[in-house]
Amino acid sequence: MSEILVAYFSATGITEKLAKKIANVVDGDLHEIHPEIPYSSADLDWMNKNSRSSVEMNDKSFRPAIANKLESTENIKILILAFPIWWYIAPTIINTFLEQYDWNDKIIIPVATSGSSGMGNTNAELESSCPGAILKDGKRFDVNVSEKEIKAWFESLRV
């Protein structure tokens, strides 16, 4: 197992593409965060206040169940956590993922995809889910970002 893990949640496949590029560039292992109940198109309809994603994001304590778990986080030194931005923050399934493990003294780097939104309050919302971790500032990437750009970004972090 690598010391770098790229864990990602991708409801539509866009974030998956980014996560795979990042894992390739940083020579990290890849782990997809699978919700116990997959999201349908109707679930993701942010215009519908009663859709699953809207209900989850309106209740910050909501923790969607995850179907697959990591065997261990012992060897991981850096977690690059990729997700789509929902309502200017990470989806609550990201909190579920973080809260399942001990990230003490590990570096966590959030990265996101979004049509146009920035990272918003992502770090503030994730902080309590990974106590003791070194939570770096997040970055939003365009899905078409080049591997050269990813490499320059990752090297600029000096981790």
C-alpha positions in Angstrom: 0.0 0.0 0.0 1.2 3.5 -0.9 1.7 6.3 1.7 -0.7 8.4 -0.5 -4.4 7.5 -0.8 -6.7 9.2 -3.2 -10.2 8.5 -1.8 -13.1 9.8 -3.8 -16.9 10.1 -3.9 -18.3 10.6 -7.4 -22.1 10.6 -7.9 -21.9 11.1 -11.7 -18.4 10.0 -12.7 -16.9 13.5 -13.1 -15.0 13.4 -9.8 -13.9 9.9 -10.5 -12.0 11.1 -13.6 -10.2 13.8 -11.6 -9.3 11.3 -8.8 -7.8 8.8 -11.2 -5.7 11.6 -12.8 -4.5 12.7 -9.4 -3.7 9.1 -8.2 -1.7 8.6 -11.4 0.3 11.8 -10.9 1.1 11.3 -7.2 1.5 7.5 -7.5 -1.2 7.0 -4.9 -3.6 4.2 -4.3 -7.2 4.8 -5.3 -10.3 4.1 -3.2 -13.9 4.9 -4.3 -16.3 5.8 -1.5 -19.5 3.8 -2.4 -22.7 4.9 -0.7 -24.7 2.0 0.7 -27.6 3.3 -1.3 -26.4 4.7 -4.7 -27.6 8.1 -5.7 -30.1 8.3 -8.6 -30.6 11.3 -10.9 -33.7 12.2 -8.8 -31.7 12.0 -5.6 -29.2 14.5 -7.1 -31.8 17.1 -8.2 -30.6 20.1 -6.2 -33.6 22.1 -7.5 -36.0 19.8 -5.6 -35.9 20.6 -1.9 -37.2 17.1 -1.1 -34.5 15.3 -3.1 -32.2 13.0 -1.1 -29.2 15.3 -1.7 -31.1 18.4 -0.6 -32.4 16.7 2.5 -28.9 15.4 3.4 -27.2 18.8 2.9 -29.9 20.7 4.9 -29.1 18.6 7.9 -25.4 18.8 8.6 -25.6 16.0 11.1 -26.8 13.5 8.4 -24.3 10.8 7.7 -25.1 8.6 4.6 -23.9 5.0 5.1 -20.9 3.8 3.2 -20.9 0.3 1.6 -17.1 -0.3 1.5 -14.4 0.4 4.1 -10.7 0.7 4.1 -8.9 -2.3 5.6 -6.4 0.1 7.4 -5.2 3.6 7.4 -2.0 2.8 9.3 0.4 3.3 6.3 -1.3 6.3 4.9 0.5 9.6 5.4 -1.4 11.7 2.9 -5.1 11.5 2.1 -6.2 13.3 -1.0 -10.0 13.4 -0.7 -11.9 14.1 -3.9 -15.6 15.0 -4.1 -18.1 17.2 -5.9 -19.1 20.5 -4.2 -22.7 20.3 -3.0 -24.1 23.5 -1.5 -20.6 25.1 -1.3 -19.2 22.3 0.8 -18.4 18.6 0.7 -21.3 16.1 0.6 -22.0 14.7 4.1 -20.9 11.3 2.9 -17.3 12.7 3.1 -17.9 13.4 6.8 -19.1 9.8 7.2 -15.9 8.5 5.5 -13.6 10.7 7.7 -15.4 9.8 10.9 -14.8 6.0 10.3 -11.0 6.3 10.8 -8.3 7.8 12.9 -6.6 10.5 10.9 -4.4 11.8 13.7 -1.1 13.4 12.4 -2.1 12.5 8.8 -2.3 15.1 6.0 -5.7 15.5 4.4 -6.0 17.5 1.2 -9.5 18.1 -0.1 -10.0 18.5 -3.8 -13.3 19.1 -5.5 -15.1 19.3 -8.8 -17.8 21.8 -9.4 -19.5 23.5 -12.3 -18.5 26.9 -11.0 -18.6 26.9 -7.1 -15.4 27.2 -5.1 -14.5 25.3 -2.0 -16.8 27.5 0.2 -16.9 26.4 3.8 -15.6 22.9 3.0 -12.7 22.8 5.5 -14.7 24.3 8.3 -17.4 21.6 7.8 -14.8 18.8 7.6 -12.6 19.8 10.5 -14.6 18.2 13.3 -14.7 14.9 11.3 -11.0 14.5 11.3 -9.6 15.6 14.7 -5.8 15.6 14.9 -5.4 15.6 11.2 -3.4 18.3 9.3 -6.2 19.6 7.1 -4.8 21.5 4.1 -6.6 24.2 2.2 -8.7 22.6 -0.5 -8.6 23.2 -4.2 -11.3 23.0 -6.9 -10.2 21.5 -10.2 -11.8 21.5 -13.6 -12.3 18.0 -14.7 -10.2 18.7 -17.8 -7.1 19.7 -15.7 -3.9 18.4 -17.1 -1.6 16.1 -15.3 1.1 18.7 -15.6 -1.1 21.2 -13.7 -1.9 18.6 -11.0 1.8 17.8 -10.6 2.7 21.5 -10.2 -0.1 21.9 -7.6 0.9 18.8 -5.6 4.6 19.8 -5.6 3.6 23.3 -4.4 2.1 21.8 -1.3 5.5 20.6 -0.1 4.1 17.6 1.7 
